[in-house]
Amino acid sequence: MSDNWNALVDFDKKHLWHPYTSLSHPSPVFPVKSASGVRITLVDGRELIDGMSSWWAAIHGYNHPALNAAIENQLKSMSHIMFGGLTHQPAVELAQRLIQMTPNDLQHVFFADSGSVSVEVAIKMAIQYWASQGQPKKQRLLTIKNGYHGDTFGAMAVCDPDNGMHHLFNDVLAQHLFAQSPNCYGQEQYDQEAIDDLEQLLKSNRPTIAAVMIEPLVQGAGGMRFYSAAYLKKIRDVCNEHDVLLILDEIATGFGRTGSLFAYEQASIVPDILCVGKALTGGYLSLAATLCSTKVAHGIGEGQHPTLMHGPTFMANPLACAVANASLELLLNSPWQQRVNAIEQQLLAELQPCHQLNAVKDVRVKGAIGVIEMHKPIDIQWMQPRFVELGVWVRPFSNLVYIMPPFIIEKAELTQMTSAMRQVVSEVH
Ligand SMILES: *Cc1c(COP(=O)(O)O)cnc(C)c1O
């Protein structure tokens, strides 16, 4: 690495915050020169096969010609224009696509600039819906443990109360309700005990609950836990029975990752409010959206508080909308379902042997997501460079070694990735 790069990395270490890090105890970072397809090129020339899709986002891989072209074309007319009082084709077209891709009930779209903000908007919608119905006490959310919905204060308040930041910020966080998370991965049935727990909380707090909020089928950054479609279906039934809204956070699971376009399809249910983000732009720019039903939109609009008071400066950014349109078109015109199914089968076959290792607690696969759960917390400072040595980009957290590669990954590339995972995990004692 040249002196110039050493100087950059040194400056980075002293001055830049990276996700979930301390400036007093900085973790090593690897400088990247470029990324193309499923490969990340470091400045020292090493190539890594990408297992993370830059946190669920880069489903088509990096530097894709169609996505590059969408941004270049949009750039020629405008990169940004305020959305207050103005509109533009990329935003309208994207809303049309999202409405078309989702069930008939979901007809209204709020564009946010990140997943966390789309969650904030969803929470606002739910509370405001009930306020507009003359039920202003319905301000709390009911969710399950091990969830993750973002890092802003509203979103943080529905993240797992134990592994999140609840202790530190307890006095400033909204107090929501947490049911036990279900144990029904790989089953046809739902976890009755978990449903009973949730229903009990709902029954005893019903006058104060606005909505149930949950990540469908896959709980991401809160523990990479999976649960059955039957459980999700049951959640919808319970919400109907007790007349609370259902907010689904598909920010991680949306756009094919779990084997269906959206995870809720596997439970044949429809949410009242839906958050999407991450893969929405194919990983190119920050954009998210909150969709809602006409019941919610007009429930708010015709009520005592008709205005939804939210409007990010970069709402519906045209460059982001343009690349999202191109990404969705690319996805729908690709054999994404076959690709995700093939990745699922290969992950099952190639990760399953890790089960026999002493340090491994569990191996699980859902769509294009593969997880090895270890018994003990991982020493990231050791494991991260070890993966880089083996030519793959895998970013473990807590006790989880997991991947969600771009859908375009080739069989041999995925084999290299799973071999590296087996190797590294076998070195843990
Ligand atoms: C990543 C994520 C978020 C937050 O999205 P950001 O764009 O990082 O703000 C919210 N919910 C889920 C399920 C996520 O995976």
The ligand as an SDF file (V2000), in Angstrom:
LIG
                    3D

 15 15  0  0  0  0  0  0  0  0999 V2000
  -31.1950   -1.8320    8.1440 C   0  0  0  0  0  0  0  0  0  0  0  0
  -32.5390   -1.9250    8.7170 C   0  0  0  0  0  0  0  0  0  0  0  0
  -33.2210   -0.7900    9.1510 C   0  0  0  0  0  0  0  0  0  0  0  0
  -32.6100    0.5870    9.1400 C   0  0  0  0  0  0  0  0  0  0  0  0
  -32.2960    1.0400    7.8670 O   0  0  0  0  0  0  0  0  0  0  0  0
  -31.2060    2.2080    7.6630 P   0  0  0  0  0  0  0  0  0  0  0  0
  -31.2500    2.4910    6.2000 O   0  0  0  0  0  0  0  0  0  0  0  0
  -29.8950    1.6370    8.1270 O   0  0  0  0  0  0  0  0  0  0  0  0
  -31.6290    3.3570    8.5000 O   0  0  0  0  0  0  0  0  0  0  0  0
  -34.5060   -0.9560    9.6420 C   0  0  0  0  0  0  0  0  0  0  0  0
  -35.0800   -2.1790    9.6850 N   0  0  0  0  0  0  0  0  0  0  0  0
  -34.4530   -3.2830    9.2690 C   0  0  0  0  0  0  0  0  0  0  0  0
  -35.1560   -4.6020    9.3240 C   0  0  0  0  0  0  0  0  0  0  0  0
  -33.1550   -3.2060    8.7780 C   0  0  0  0  0  0  0  0  0  0  0  0
  -32.5160   -4.3150    8.3880 O   0  0  0  0  0  0  0  0  0  0  0  0
  1  2  1  0
  2  3  1  0
  2 14  2  0
  3  4  1  0
  3 10  2  0
  4  5  1  0
  5  6  1  0
  6  7  2  0
  6  8  1  0
  6  9  1  0
 10 11  1  0
 11 12  2  0
 12 13  1  0
 12 14  1  0
 14 15  1  0
M  END
$$$$
